[in-house]
Amino acid sequence: MVPFSAQGHLNQLLHLSRLILAYNIPVHYACTATHNRQAMLRVHGWDPNSVSDIQFHDLKIPPFLTPSPNPNAPNPSHLQPLINASLYLREPMASLLRELSSKATRIIVINDSLMCSVVQDLVTIPNAESYTFHSISAFTCFFNLWEAMGRALELDPYSKIIAKDLPFSCLTTEIMNFFHSQLKFQKLSSGFLYNTCRVMEGAYMDLMEKIEGDRKHWAIGPFNPVRNIGSNKRHKCLEWLDKESPNSVIYVSFGTTTTMEDEQIKELAIGLEKSEQKFIWVLRDADKGDIFIDGELRKADIPKGFEERVKGRGMVVRDWAPQLEILSHPSTGGFMSHCGWNSCMESITMGVPIAAWPMASDQPMNTVLITKLLKVGIVVKDWSCRNELVTSSTVEKVVKLLMASEEGDEIRKRTVDLGGVIGQSIEEGGVSRMELDSFITHITR
């Protein structure tokens, strides 16, 4: 496993490691020491002791700057130094692959699509082959590729309508250049893996195969556990949820690369308070490139007396929250989210509808998939209004709609139904399970 060094990428390949271990295939997880430590620290939804079966390799890169997230800069521009430094993994990765290849019949490299250049030297190793993992949805993957190809492929009438309003280019120029620099190395890959399910994104998996039909594509998600979710130590917010009635709490969290301006945080707080709905709000800054480096933490400025006024109805969490366990809790009935793909998959598999508030990257595209195609969510902030403040009245309206209206109940029912179908897909004989079995058969041929 060769993950990219940001939480949403580390997490997905760690989940996939757990799935592959079940086939008695030894798994090596290769990243920097800092990010291996981060991945292990934040294991959630399953027994963290099972990480001991994964062989972690701490690779070295040059020191890099770890600036604090800047709420006035585009997300996630503060991670650019880490992105630049990650390219230096190529040499230690080549050494590791050569060492492992001398002891094994075959080396299978599953690399994040942002790490294609890092594993390029495997072409010199006769018994090695690589598979590119796309950490984003098949929907986003396809439309990004379609755009990059000059929209050459003719779309069906419905996809044409969807494509007309899609938000392309949702990243800084520097990060976009990095993405494009990795594309040319994808041709070294023997196939592609996706954390998705064909019952949800089958049409876009078909389109990806149509464009890149010379190589195999496997939809083997969801990677995250969907049954028996829990860990050895329960977070205090789960004990709080235990006392609430089913589907009564909205979970509010914007991932690990998002940081909000103080004014927006205040509006969000006022909106949650005015909604009179129960909530858990994870209020923490975006991750730095190295989360273990000490530095002054930004204290979010929420309205005076807010926590006292919402006591018993709302809970503010300022540390790392066990998202999968919160979403799987019966009291959780909605998720206000930035729509990162990890969060989307976790929410849908748990049958929790989404209030979509995209910030950057693939999130605006995912919002279209979630709200317009799958119809398992509603929009908080449209990407075309990304530079505008979301007012407290908008927050209040959206929360009430999702949590306390017939329309919200209908969306929740659709999400529960979709989550149930996806859950069945990973059981024996289900489509995702068969795709994972097919991948394992292919790599062990």
FENQUIKA-V978617 format. One record per backbone hydrogen bond with DSSP energy under -0.5 kcal/mol. NH is the residue of the N-H (numbers start at 0). CO is the residue of the C=O. E is the energy in kcal/mol with one decimal. If there is no record, write none. Layout:
# FENQUIKA-V978617
nh = <NH NH>
co = <CO CO>
e = <E E>
This chain:
# FENQUIKA-V978617
nh = <1 8 9 10 11 12 13 14 15 16 17 18 19 20 21 22 23 24 25 28 29 29 30 30 32 35 36 37 38 39 40 41 42 49 50 51 52 53 54 55 56 58 58 70 72 76 78 79 82 83 84 85 86 86 87 88 89 91 92 93 94 95 96 97 98 99 100 101 102 103 106 107 108 108 109 110 110 111 112 114 115 118 118 119 121 122 123 124 125 127 128 130 131 132 133 133 134 140 141 142 143 144 145 146 147 148 149 150 159 160 161 162 163 164 164 165 167 175 176 177 178 179 180 181 181 182 183 184 185 185 186 187 188 189 191 192 193 194 195 199 200 201 203 204 205 206 207 208 209 210 211 212 214 215 217 219 219 220 229 233 237 238 239 240 241 242 242 243 246 247 247 248 249 250 250 251 252 252 264 265 266 267 268 269 270 271 272 273 274 275 275 276 277 278 279 280 281 281 282 282 283 286 292 293 299 301 305 308 309 310 312 313 314 316 316 317 322 325 326 327 328 328 331 332 332 333 334 335 336 336 337 343 344 345 346 347 348 349 350 351 352 353 354 355 355 356 357 358 360 362 365 366 367 368 369 370 371 372 373 375 377 379 380 384 385 387 390 394 395 396 397 398 399 400 401 402 403 407 408 409 410 411 412 413 414 415 416 417 418 419 420 421 422 423 424 425 425 426 429 432 433 434 435 436 437 438 439 440 441 442 443 444>
co = <109 5 5 6 7 8 9 10 11 12 13 14 15 16 17 19 20 19 23 54 0 27 28 56 58 31 32 33 34 35 36 37 39 46 47 48 49 50 26 53 28 30 56 68 69 73 75 76 78 79 80 81 82 83 84 85 86 87 88 89 90 91 92 93 94 95 96 97 99 99 126 105 106 128 107 108 130 1 132 111 112 114 115 116 118 119 120 121 123 124 106 108 190 110 131 192 132 136 137 138 139 140 141 142 143 144 146 145 155 156 157 158 159 160 161 162 165 171 172 173 174 175 176 177 178 178 179 181 181 182 183 184 185 129 215 131 217 133 193 196 196 197 200 200 201 202 203 204 205 206 207 209 211 189 191 193 217 195 44 231 234 234 235 236 237 238 239 240 329 244 330 330 277 248 333 279 250 335 260 261 262 263 264 265 266 267 268 269 270 271 272 271 247 312 249 314 251 279 280 316 281 255 289 291 297 299 302 304 305 307 309 309 278 280 314 315 320 321 322 323 324 325 328 248 330 248 352 250 334 354 252 339 340 341 342 343 344 345 347 346 350 375 334 353 377 336 380 337 169 359 361 362 363 364 365 366 367 367 368 369 353 355 355 381 382 384 388 390 391 392 393 394 395 396 397 398 399 400 404 405 406 407 408 409 410 411 412 413 414 415 416 417 418 419 420 421 422 423 426 424 429 430 431 432 433 434 435 436 437 438 439 441>
e = <-2.8 -1.8 -2.6 -2.7 -0.6 -1.7 -1.6 -2.4 -2.2 -1.9 -1.6 -1.5 -2.4 -2.3 -0.9 -1.8 -2.2 -0.9 -0.5 -2.6 -2.8 -0.6 -0.6 -2.0 -0.7 -2.3 -2.2 -2.0 -2.3 -2.3 -2.4 -1.8 -1.2 -1.8 -1.4 -1.7 -1.5 -2.0 -2.8 -0.9 -2.6 -3.3 -0.9 -0.6 -2.0 -2.7 -2.3 -1.7 -2.3 -2.6 -2.2 -2.2 -0.6 -0.8 -1.9 -1.6 -1.2 -0.6 -2.4 -2.4 -2.1 -2.2 -2.6 -2.2 -2.2 -2.7 -2.4 -1.1 -1.5 -0.6 -3.0 -0.5 -0.6 -2.9 -0.6 -0.7 -1.9 -2.8 -1.9 -2.5 -0.6 -1.0 -0.6 -1.0 -1.9 -1.3 -1.8 -1.8 -0.6 -1.7 -2.2 -3.0 -2.4 -3.1 -0.6 -2.7 -0.7 -2.6 -2.9 -2.2 -2.4 -2.1 -3.1 -2.1 -2.3 -1.9 -1.7 -2.9 -2.1 -1.6 -2.1 -3.0 -1.4 -0.6 -1.0 -1.3 -1.1 -2.5 -2.5 -1.6 -2.4 -2.5 -1.9 -1.0 -1.0 -0.8 -0.7 -1.0 -0.5 -1.5 -0.6 -1.5 -2.0 -3.5 -2.4 -2.6 -2.0 -0.9 -1.6 -1.7 -2.7 -1.5 -0.5 -2.0 -2.4 -1.5 -2.0 -2.2 -1.7 -2.1 -2.8 -0.5 -1.4 -0.9 -2.7 -1.8 -0.9 -2.8 -0.8 -0.5 -1.4 -1.0 -1.6 -2.1 -1.8 -0.6 -1.1 -2.0 -2.5 -1.4 -0.8 -2.5 -2.5 -0.5 -2.9 -3.3 -0.5 -2.4 -2.1 -2.3 -2.0 -2.3 -2.4 -2.6 -2.3 -2.5 -2.3 -2.7 -1.6 -0.7 -0.9 -0.6 -0.8 -1.7 -2.1 -3.0 -3.1 -0.6 -0.9 -2.5 -0.8 -3.2 -1.3 -0.5 -0.8 -1.0 -2.0 -2.3 -1.9 -0.8 -2.4 -2.9 -1.9 -2.9 -0.5 -0.5 -1.8 -2.1 -3.0 -1.7 -0.5 -0.9 -1.8 -2.9 -0.5 -1.1 -1.6 -2.8 -0.7 -2.2 -0.6 -2.4 -2.7 -2.6 -2.6 -2.7 -2.4 -1.2 -1.7 -2.9 -0.6 -1.9 -2.9 -0.7 -3.1 -3.1 -0.5 -0.5 -1.5 -1.9 -2.5 -2.1 -1.3 -2.0 -3.0 -2.7 -2.3 -1.3 -3.0 -2.6 -2.3 -3.3 -1.4 -1.9 -1.8 -2.2 -0.8 -2.1 -2.8 -2.3 -2.6 -2.6 -2.3 -2.3 -2.5 -2.6 -2.6 -0.7 -2.0 -2.2 -2.3 -2.4 -2.3 -2.2 -2.2 -2.8 -2.5 -2.6 -3.1 -2.2 -2.0 -2.6 -2.4 -2.0 -1.3 -0.7 -0.9 -1.3 -2.7 -2.6 -2.6 -1.8 -2.5 -2.8 -2.2 -2.3 -2.6 -2.7 -2.2 -2.5 -1.5 -1.1>
